[in-house]
Amino acid sequence: MAKDLLEKGAILQRDQETYAIAPHLPGGIVSAEQLGKIADVAKKYGAATLKVTSSQRVAIVGLKEDDIDKAWEDLGIKPGAAIGLCVRSIKICPGTTFCKRGQQDAVSLGLKLDEKYHGMPLPSKFKMAVSGCMNSCSEPAIKDIGIMGTPKGYTVMVGGNAAIKPRLADVIADELSEDDVLALVDKIISFTKTNGSKHRLSRVIDEMGIDKFKEEIGL
């Protein structure tokens, strides 16, 4: 039976014959040249469609298995971490770089997190998001780590989940600088590695309690 090809970043589609691939576009920020290349590859290999995903990627849907390696070679872009037990693409809002409502530089912080953690193997699937203001366009409250900009700095929340049992994240720190956030995220990732649970952080926190979790990461 056909299945996802994790090593090729290819997801089996409903027809059980074709695959989707999603080039990594950090923060969903993409150049006209990159978009053109994605479109060219889709045309060249007869893709069924292009799909803009909720994780700020552009998926090329409906590729034949024999064309996957050639498509990646033509793209010249590394795969987005769309499947597998790892840190998925960090979702980023426009922040102060582009948005008139931005209060913090979500793009700068988000790209630093993406560069360090995207695709990092972990015992469970792990999602992060950074928003530049309290409108929370990148949905930080439903991510394993959510970071939200405010006029006084960043608020960090943990344990969000939008899956079968939705859970809003718990706020664990606020009024943080960018450097403070980076240090705290590193502690949370280290805890996740050491804890070794195959469950999402939401369930881990529910089982151990938020106070115990904060103690484990030094808060």
PABA-378921 format. One line per 5 residues: number of its first residue (from 0); their letters; for each residue x, y, z of N, C-alpha, C, CB. Coordinates in steps of 0.02 Angstrom, whole numbers, padded with zeros to 5 digits. Atoms other than C-alpha are relative to their C-alpha. Glycine has a CB too. Example, Ala and Ser with C-alpha at 12.3 -4.5 7.8 and 13.67 -1.06 7.14 Angstrom:
REM PABA-378921
0) AS) 00045/-00059/00000/00615/-00225/00390/00045/00060/00000/-00050/00001/00062 ~ -00042/-00059/-00003/00684/-00053/00357/-00039/00055/00037/00020/00023/-00071
***
This chain:
REM PABA-378921
0) MAKDL) 00042/-00060/00000/00000/00000/00000/00044/00063/00000/-00048/00000/00061 ~ -00038/-00063/00003/00064/00174/-00044/-00006/00037/00066/-00025/00044/-00059 ~ 00000/-00039/-00062/00108/00291/00100/00040/00064/-00009/00029/-00042/00058 ~ -00040/-00061/00001/00184/00460/00140/00074/-00018/-00006/-00012/00042/00063 ~ -00072/00010/00008/00367/00473/00089/00036/00054/00041/00022/00003/-00075
5) LEKGA) -00028/-00050/-00045/00441/00563/00240/00067/00026/-00023/00006/-00029/00070 ~ -00068/-00020/00020/00618/00563/00172/00000/00046/-00060/00042/-00062/-00015 ~ 00005/-00043/00059/00557/00655/00017/-00048/00059/00011/-00022/-00040/-00060 ~ 00047/-00054/-00014/00435/00773/00103/-00062/-00004/-00043/00033/00066/-00009 ~ 00056/00010/00045/00295/00698/00000/-00059/-00033/00036/00021/-00043/-00061
10) ILQRD) 00060/00023/-00035/00117/00671/00063/-00047/-00034/-00050/-00036/00058/00036 ~ 00045/00037/00043/00009/00537/-00017/-00069/00033/-00001/-00006/-00073/00023 ~ 00064/-00033/00007/-00153/00607/-00085/-00059/-00050/00001/-00002/00039/-00065 ~ 00060/00041/-00007/-00331/00542/-00079/-00006/-00054/-00053/-00062/00045/-00002 ~ 00005/00050/00054/-00314/00451/-00245/00045/-00060/00011/00016/00032/-00066
15) QETYA) -00047/00054/-00017/-00180/00340/-00164/00052/-00013/-00054/-00039/-00064/00013 ~ -00048/00008/00054/-00071/00369/-00316/00048/00059/-00006/-00037/-00010/-00065 ~ -00041/-00060/00009/-00007/00548/-00320/00018/00030/00068/-00037/00051/-00043 ~ -00027/-00029/-00061/00085/00656/-00194/-00001/00076/-00003/00072/-00025/00012 ~ -00008/-00072/-00006/00095/00834/-00132/00067/00014/00034/-00059/00033/00040
20) IAPHL) -00061/-00023/-00033/00257/00923/-00089/-00009/00074/00015/00063/-00013/-00044 ~ 00008/-00070/-00021/00274/01090/-00001/00068/00030/00015/-00046/00005/00063 ~ -00064/-00033/-00012/00433/01193/-00020/-00003/00044/00063/00020/00042/-00060 ~ -00002/-00040/-00061/00489/01281/00138/00006/00074/-00018/00059/-00021/00045 ~ 00001/-00072/00011/00445/01466/00131/-00003/00033/00068/-00061/00022/-00046
25) PGGIV) -00001/-00025/-00069/00500/01538/00299/-00048/00059/00011/00070/00020/00020 ~ 00048/-00052/-00016/00358/01639/00372/-00049/00016/-00056/00036/00061/00018 ~ 00043/-00014/00057/00265/01628/00207/00023/00059/-00042/-00070/00012/00024 ~ -00028/-00056/00038/00378/01765/00140/00037/-00028/-00060/00048/00044/00045 ~ -00025/00032/00061/00418/01725/-00040/00011/00053/-00054/-00049/-00055/-00025
30) SAEQL) -00014/-00047/00054/00495/01815/-00188/-00040/-00018/-00062/00076/00001/-00016 ~ 00034/00013/00063/00415/01832/-00359/00036/-00056/-00039/-00004/00064/-00042 ~ -00040/00052/00035/00557/01724/-00427/-00017/-00069/00028/00075/00015/00008 ~ 00017/00065/-00030/00519/01584/-00303/-00070/-00022/-00020/00006/00004/00076 ~ 00068/00018/00020/00333/01590/-00342/-00002/-00023/-00072/-00047/00060/00010
35) GKIAD) -00003/00019/00070/00372/01582/-00526/00029/-00070/-00009/00040/00050/-00040 ~ -00032/00066/00004/00484/01431/-00500/-00048/-00055/00022/00064/-00002/00043 ~ 00049/00049/-00023/00349/01341/-00401/-00053/-00012/-00053/-00034/00025/00066 ~ 00050/00007/00053/00223/01375/-00539/00028/-00038/-00059/-00025/00069/-00022 ~ -00032/00035/00056/00346/01317/-00672/00006/-00075/00012/00069/00030/-00014
40) VAKKY) -00006/00071/-00017/00377/01153/-00582/-00068/-00034/-00002/00032/-00008/00070 ~ 00067/00029/00002/00191/01124/-00560/-00023/-00013/-00072/-00050/00047/00035 ~ 00019/00009/00071/00164/01149/-00747/00041/-00056/-00032/00011/00065/-00039 ~ -00044/00049/00032/00314/01044/-00798/-00019/-00071/00016/00072/00013/00022 ~ 00014/00069/-00021/00261/00891/-00699/-00075/-00014/00005/00033/-00014/00066
45) GAATL) 00071/00013/00006/00074/00907/-00728/-00037/-00004/00067/-00010/-00063/-00036 ~ 00034/00000/-00065/00022/00946/-00549/-00074/00016/-00008/00033/00050/00048 ~ 00072/-00011/00003/-00164/00946/-00515/-00017/00072/00019/-00037/-00048/00046 ~ 00014/-00068/-00023/-00159/01113/-00424/00056/00024/00046/-00068/00004/00036 ~ -00042/-00028/-00053/-00063/01229/-00309/-00047/00020/00057/00042/00062/-00025
50) KVTSS) 00042/-00014/-00058/-00132/01248/-00132/00038/00042/00051/-00025/-00065/00033 ~ -00029/-00040/-00053/-00090/01391/-00014/-00024/-00029/00066/-00020/00076/-00007 ~ 00018/00037/-00060/-00086/01304/00155/-00006/00046/00061/00050/-00054/00014 ~ 00008/-00038/-00062/-00131/01363/00330/00066/00009/00036/-00050/-00034/00046 ~ -00066/-00005/-00031/00052/01340/00376/00048/00044/-00040/00031/-00069/00008
55) QRVAI) -00038/-00049/00038/00109/01475/00254/00048/-00033/-00049/00038/00046/00046 ~ -00037/00032/00054/00172/01355/00122/-00043/-00001/-00063/00021/-00073/00020 ~ 00037/00011/00062/00124/01328/-00060/00012/-00072/-00020/00023/00051/-00056 ~ -00006/00071/00016/00091/01144/-00091/-00011/-00012/-00074/-00050/-00042/00041 ~ 00009/00023/00069/00114/01068/-00263/-00034/-00068/00005/00070/-00004/-00039
60) VGLKE) 00042/00058/-00012/-00024/00939/-00268/-00009/-00041/-00064/-00069/00022/00027 ~ 00016/00044/00056/-00043/00788/-00380/00060/-00020/-00042/-00049/00031/-00044 ~ -00060/00022/00036/00135/00737/-00426/00006/-00076/00000/00063/00032/00032 ~ -00014/00071/00002/00181/00563/-00482/00063/-00015/00041/00009/-00024/-00074 ~ -00057/00018/-00043/00303/00471/-00369/00066/00006/-00038/-00008/-00071/00027
65) DDIDK) -00062/-00002/00039/00432/00459/-00509/00025/00071/-00013/-00010/-00035/-00066 ~ -00019/-00069/00014/00432/00649/-00527/00021/00039/00062/-00057/00035/-00033 ~ -00012/-00038/-00062/00458/00696/-00344/00072/00024/00005/-00017/-00044/00060 ~ -00071/-00019/-00005/00649/00695/-00344/00017/00054/-00051/00045/-00061/-00009 ~ -00015/-00049/00052/00656/00791/-00508/-00032/00067/00016/-00025/-00026/-00068
70) AWEDL) 00034/-00063/-00018/00531/00919/-00445/00040/00038/00053/-00071/-00014/00026 ~ -00040/-00033/-00052/00635/00953/-00289/00065/00028/-00029/00016/-00050/00057 ~ -00062/-00024/00030/00792/00968/-00394/-00012/00065/-00039/00030/-00054/-00046 ~ 00017/-00060/00038/00709/01095/-00508/-00017/00059/00045/-00058/-00014/-00047 ~ 00019/-00054/-00046/00640/01194/-00362/00061/00032/00033/-00047/-00027/00054
75) GIKPG) -00058/-00027/-00036/00806/01212/-00272/-00018/00030/00067/00034/00051/-00043 ~ 00024/-00024/-00065/00709/01244/-00111/-00008/-00061/00045/-00067/00040/-00006 ~ 00006/00058/-00043/00717/01130/00040/-00073/-00012/00018/00042/00010/00064 ~ 00069/00015/-00017/00557/01041/00092/-00023/00034/00064/-00009/-00075/00007 ~ 00030/-00023/-00061/00441/01117/00219/-00015/-00059/00045/-00064/00041/-00013
80) AAIGL) 00013/00054/-00047/00420/01013/00377/-00076/-00006/00010/00036/00012/00068 ~ 00072/00005/-00001/00239/00969/00341/-00025/-00064/00033/-00028/00005/-00070 ~ 00018/00065/-00029/00241/00791/00409/00057/-00024/00044/-00016/-00052/-00056 ~ -00051/00030/-00042/00335/00687/00535/00003/00031/00070/00067/00007/-00033 ~ -00007/-00022/-00069/00383/00708/00718/00058/00050/00003/00012/-00060/00048
85) CVRSI) -00051/-00052/00003/00475/00873/00713/-00032/00068/00012/00038/-00001/-00067 ~ 00026/-00068/-00003/00458/01061/00730/-00023/00019/-00070/00055/00051/00026 ~ 00028/-00019/00065/00344/01115/00589/00019/00073/-00016/-00077/-00008/00000 ~ -00015/-00069/00019/00358/01280/00495/-00028/00049/00051/-00029/00015/-00070 ~ 00022/-00050/-00048/00348/01428/00614/-00046/00050/-00036/00060/00036/00034
90) KICPG) 00049/-00045/00031/00193/01531/00572/00012/00071/00025/-00073/-00023/00015 ~ -00020/-00068/-00017/00231/01717/00567/-00048/00051/-00031/00073/00013/-00024 ~ 00040/-00055/00028/00123/01872/00547/00047/00054/-00027/-00049/00029/00053 ~ -00044/-00052/00029/00188/02029/00456/00035/00044/00051/-00041/00043/-00045 ~ -00033/-00039/-00052/00228/02117/00621/00014/00072/-00021/00063/-00033/00021
95) TTFCK) -00018/-00069/00015/00310/02288/00617/00035/00007/-00067/00043/00029/00055 ~ -00033/-00004/00066/00398/02243/00454/-00048/00025/-00053/00027/-00069/-00020 ~ 00048/-00018/00052/00238/02265/00352/-00066/00028/00027/-00013/-00060/-00041 ~ 00068/-00015/-00022/00083/02286/00459/-00005/00064/00041/-00027/-00059/00041 ~ 00009/-00063/-00036/00020/02454/00521/-00022/-00011/00072/-00051/00044/-00035
100) RGQQD) 00021/00015/-00069/-00048/02368/00678/00054/-00035/00041/-00062/-00042/-00002 ~ -00052/00037/-00035/00113/02279/00723/00030/00039/00058/00055/-00018/-00049 ~ -00030/-00031/-00059/00185/02314/00895/00069/-00029/00015/-00046/-00010/00060 ~ -00066/00031/-00007/00334/02195/00889/00021/-00030/-00067/00000/-00054/00057 ~ -00027/00025/00064/00447/02129/00751/-00006/-00076/-00005/00074/00022/-00008
105) AVSLG) 00013/00072/00005/00368/01959/00725/00041/-00033/-00054/-00074/-00012/-00013 ~ -00038/00030/00055/00461/01932/00562/00071/-00015/00021/00000/00047/-00061 ~ -00069/00011/-00023/00634/01953/00638/00003/-00059/00048/00027/00063/00034 ~ -00001/00054/-00049/00595/01841/00786/-00020/-00066/-00031/-00047/00017/00059 ~ 00023/00062/00031/00499/01714/00684/00051/-00033/-00045/-00063/00013/-00038
110) LKLDE) -00050/00028/00045/00635/01694/00555/00060/-00029/00038/00025/00053/-00049 ~ -00053/00028/-00042/00765/01668/00691/-00020/-00068/00028/00018/00048/00058 ~ 00025/00064/-00025/00657/01531/00767/-00002/-00052/-00055/-00069/00009/00032 ~ 00005/00046/00056/00627/01454/00597/00068/-00027/-00020/-00033/00035/-00060 ~ -00068/00021/00019/00812/01450/00555/00028/-00050/00049/00046/00061/-00005
115) KYHGM) -00029/00044/-00051/00855/01365/00719/-00038/-00066/00008/00003/00036/00066 ~ 00039/00058/-00020/00711/01244/00742/-00038/-00035/-00055/-00049/00022/00051 ~ 00040/00032/00052/00621/01209/00578/00028/-00069/-00019/-00004/00045/-00062 ~ -00020/00068/00018/00625/01022/00545/00037/-00038/00054/00041/00003/-00060 ~ -00037/00034/-00054/00713/00982/00710/-00040/-00061/00024/00014/00048/00058
120) PLPSK) 00036/00060/-00024/00667/00802/00759/-00016/00006/00074/00042/-00063/-00013 ~ 00022/00001/-00069/00567/00789/00920/-00043/-00063/00011/-00041/00065/00018 ~ 00041/00060/-00012/00469/00649/01005/-00072/00007/-00026/-00001/-00015/00074 ~ 00069/-00012/00022/00306/00729/00946/-00001/00058/-00050/-00047/00015/00060 ~ 00010/-00058/00044/00239/00850/00817/00001/00063/00043/-00067/-00006/-00039
125) FKMAV) -00007/-00061/-00041/00276/01028/00874/-00010/00061/-00044/00070/00001/00035 ~ 00016/-00060/00040/00205/01193/00811/00014/00063/00040/-00073/-00002/-00022 ~ -00012/-00066/-00030/00254/01373/00845/-00031/00054/-00044/00076/00013/00009 ~ 00025/-00058/00037/00184/01542/00795/00022/00063/00035/-00077/-00002/-00007 ~ -00019/-00065/-00026/00236/01723/00816/-00047/00052/-00030/00074/00017/-00015
130) SGCMN) 00041/-00056/00024/00115/01870/00805/00029/00065/00026/-00074/-00008/00023 ~ -00028/-00064/-00019/00164/02052/00811/-00045/00043/00042/00018/00038/-00061 ~ 00046/-00037/-00043/00011/02111/00906/-00053/-00047/00027/-00032/00058/-00038 ~ 00050/00042/-00033/-00137/02048/01006/-00056/-00023/-00045/-00028/00037/00058 ~ 00048/00028/00048/-00242/02020/00851/00016/-00073/-00016/00000/00041/-00064
135) SCSEP) -00021/00071/00003/-00143/01857/00843/-00017/-00033/-00067/-00033/-00038/00055 ~ 00017/00027/00066/-00160/01830/00656/00034/-00067/-00015/00020/00050/-00054 ~ -00035/00064/00011/-00036/01685/00663/-00024/-00054/00048/00075/00009/00007 ~ 00033/00048/-00044/-00144/01598/00795/00046/-00030/00053/-00029/-00056/-00042 ~ -00046/00027/-00051/-00016/01582/00936/-00035/-00037/00057/00040/00056/00029
140) AIKDI) 00035/00031/-00056/-00149/01528/01062/-00017/-00073/-00013/-00062/00038/00016 ~ 00014/00071/00013/-00170/01360/00974/00063/-00035/-00027/-00057/-00007/-00051 ~ -00063/00031/00018/00014/01316/00954/00034/-00028/00062/00046/00050/-00037 ~ -00039/00026/-00057/00133/01215/01063/00038/00057/00035/00049/-00055/-00023 ~ -00027/-00063/-00026/00228/01378/01084/-00029/00057/-00041/00079/00001/-00003
145) GIMGT) 00027/-00059/00032/00138/01540/01045/00032/00062/00028/-00076/00002/00008 ~ -00033/-00061/-00021/00222/01709/01050/-00039/00059/-00029/00075/00002/-00025 ~ 00043/-00055/00020/00119/01868/01045/00030/00067/00020/-00070/-00007/00031 ~ -00027/-00065/-00014/00181/02046/01031/-00051/00045/00034/00023/00033/-00064 ~ 00040/-00050/-00034/00114/02183/01145/00041/00065/00001/-00021/-00023/00073
150) PKGYT) -00039/-00062/-00003/00165/02366/01170/00060/-00005/00048/-00044/00057/00022 ~ -00053/00006/-00050/00276/02308/01315/00048/-00058/-00013/-00030/-00006/00068 ~ -00044/00057/00014/00361/02160/01232/-00039/-00060/-00024/00040/-00018/00062 ~ 00032/00061/00023/00316/01980/01198/-00031/-00039/00058/00050/-00044/-00037 ~ 00032/00048/-00045/00195/01864/01287/00012/-00070/-00028/-00076/00015/00009
155) VMVGG) -00012/00069/00021/00239/01678/01280/-00052/-00045/00032/00071/-00023/00018 ~ 00050/00048/-00023/00107/01543/01294/00018/-00070/-00025/-00071/00020/-00022 ~ -00018/00069/00018/00120/01353/01286/-00062/-00045/00005/00056/-00026/00046 ~ 00051/00052/-00006/00011/01201/01260/-00063/00010/-00041/-00019/-00006/00070 ~ 00058/-00008/00044/-00108/01263/01126/-00006/-00057/-00049/00004/00066/-00036
160) NAAIK) 00011/00057/00044/-00186/01137/01010/-00068/00011/-00035/00001/-00068/00038 ~ 00063/-00008/00037/-00318/01145/00873/-00024/-00067/-00029/00007/00051/-00056 ~ 00014/00066/00027/-00333/00958/00846/-00068/-00026/00024/00055/-00049/00019 ~ 00065/00031/-00018/-00471/00835/00897/-00027/00028/00065/00008/-00076/00005 ~ 00019/-00030/-00063/-00472/00906/01073/00032/00069/00005/00019/-00045/00061
165) PRLAD) -00030/-00067/00000/-00442/01094/01053/00017/00023/00070/-00046/00050/-00034 ~ -00021/-00026/-00065/-00349/01181/01193/00034/00067/-00011/00048/-00050/00036 ~ -00034/-00064/00002/-00301/01363/01217/00063/-00003/00042/-00046/00057/00023 ~ -00064/00002/-00035/-00122/01391/01270/-00002/00038/00066/00054/00029/-00045 ~ -00008/-00034/-00065/-00071/01443/01446/00054/00053/-00006/00017/-00051/00056
170) VIADE) -00051/-00053/-00001/00021/01609/01465/00049/-00016/00057/-00032/00070/00010 ~ -00050/00015/-00051/00185/01578/01556/00049/00058/00012/00039/-00062/-00020 ~ -00045/-00057/-00010/00279/01742/01533/-00023/00058/-00044/00074/-00019/-00016 ~ 00018/-00058/00042/00252/01919/01469/00051/00055/00008/-00070/00025/00017 ~ -00045/-00058/00002/00341/02083/01433/00073/-00022/-00010/-00007/00040/00065
175) LSEDD) -00067/00025/00013/00491/01987/01365/00031/00034/-00061/-00002/-00076/-00012 ~ -00037/-00024/00058/00625/02050/01247/00008/-00058/-00050/00069/00029/00020 ~ -00012/00053/00049/00668/01954/01089/00051/-00051/00026/00026/00029/-00067 ~ -00051/00046/-00028/00823/01881/01174/-00030/-00044/00055/00060/00040/00027 ~ 00033/00039/-00053/00717/01828/01323/-00043/-00056/-00030/-00044/00046/00044
180) VLALV) 00042/00050/00033/00596/01739/01207/00042/-00057/-00028/-00042/00033/-00056 ~ -00043/00052/00030/00735/01647/01115/00027/-00047/00054/00058/00033/-00038 ~ -00026/00041/-00055/00807/01587/01281/-00054/-00045/00028/00029/00044/00055 ~ 00055/00039/-00028/00637/01529/01344/-00021/-00055/-00048/-00060/00046/00015 ~ 00018/00052/00049/00595/01437/01183/00051/-00056/00003/-00003/00030/-00071
185) DKIIS) -00052/00051/-00004/00761/01347/01196/-00010/-00046/00060/00070/00033/00003 ~ 00014/00041/-00059/00716/01288/01371/-00059/-00047/-00011/-00013/00045/00061 ~ 00060/00041/00013/00546/01225/01313/00017/-00057/-00048/-00057/00043/-00029 ~ -00020/00052/00047/00622/01131/01167/00044/-00052/00035/00038/00030/-00060 ~ -00043/00047/-00038/00754/01055/01282/-00042/-00045/00045/00052/00039/00042
190) FTKTN) 00046/00039/-00041/00616/01000/01401/-00035/-00053/-00042/-00051/00045/00035 ~ 00037/00046/00044/00520/00921/01257/00044/-00059/-00020/-00025/00036/-00062 ~ -00046/00054/00018/00673/00822/01203/00012/-00047/00060/00067/00029/-00024 ~ -00016/00039/-00059/00714/00765/01380/-00060/-00039/00025/00026/00045/00055 ~ 00061/00032/-00024/00535/00725/01428/-00017/-00062/-00041/-00059/00049/00000
195) GSKHR) 00007/00057/00044/00520/00612/01277/-00071/-00023/-00014/00037/-00055/00028 ~ 00068/00021/00011/00330/00605/01273/-00018/00004/-00074/-00049/00042/00041 ~ 00024/00000/00069/00251/00559/01107/-00063/00042/-00009/-00013/-00071/-00023 ~ 00061/-00041/00003/00102/00668/01150/00018/00073/-00010/-00041/-00008/00065 ~ -00010/-00072/00008/00082/00851/01105/00009/00033/00068/-00060/00031/-00037
200) LSRVI) -00015/-00035/-00062/00136/00978/01234/-00063/00015/00040/00037/00065/-00014 ~ 00063/-00013/-00035/-00046/01015/01275/-00017/-00057/00048/-00057/00008/-00051 ~ 00016/00057/-00043/-00071/00840/01344/00051/-00008/00055/-00004/-00065/-00042 ~ -00053/00004/-00051/00096/00840/01434/-00015/00049/00057/00069/00015/-00031 ~ 00015/-00050/-00051/00047/01000/01524/-00063/-00018/00039/-00008/00070/-00032
205) DEMGI) 00060/00020/-00035/-00127/00936/01564/00014/-00055/00051/-00053/-00024/-00050 ~ -00015/00056/-00044/-00052/00780/01642/00044/00021/00059/00035/-00055/-00039 ~ -00046/-00018/-00054/00085/00864/01744/-00020/00064/00036/00070/00008/-00028 ~ 00020/-00064/-00030/00003/01033/01778/00045/00056/-00023/00000/-00005/00076 ~ -00038/-00056/00027/00058/01204/01718/00053/00023/00050/-00046/00057/-00017
210) DKFKE) -00049/-00022/-00050/00147/01246/01882/00062/-00045/-00002/-00030/00000/00070 ~ -00056/00047/00003/00254/01089/01872/00039/00011/-00065/-00025/-00073/00004 ~ -00033/-00013/00064/00291/01125/01689/00045/00062/00005/-00051/00009/-00057 ~ -00039/-00061/-00007/00349/01301/01730/00061/-00012/00044/-00043/00056/00031 ~ -00057/00017/-00043/00459/01231/01867/00053/-00038/-00040/-00023/-00042/00060
215) EIGL) -00046/00041/00040/00536/01108/01743/00042/00043/-00047/-00039/-00052/-00039 ~ -00037/-00043/00046/00587/01249/01626/00031/00060/00034/-00046/00023/-00057 ~ -00036/-00052/-00038/00652/01361/01764/-00037/00065/00010/00062/00014/-00033 ~ 00039/-00062/-00012/00509/01486/01784/-00029/-00001/00070/-00056/00007/-00053
***
